[in-house]
């Protein structure tokens, strides 16, 4: 019979190195409005998976899609503005 043992030490041996860096956390924070808008859009779409969408559902999806596009646009504009260094 083979004995199964845990490999906790092997799994957690590199835990310090697997943590996100400050730069990665800043990037996530930078993209958070777009991430949340995308989650809202997906939630609105999931609601209609098991039934025919009502007029309210269609408006909810359309509104969530517009918020998603606006968040992506803002993210792209902020990224482009930061890449130029503010020089005109």
Helices and strands as residue ranges (DSSP letters): H 8-12, H 15-18, H 22-47, H 55-84
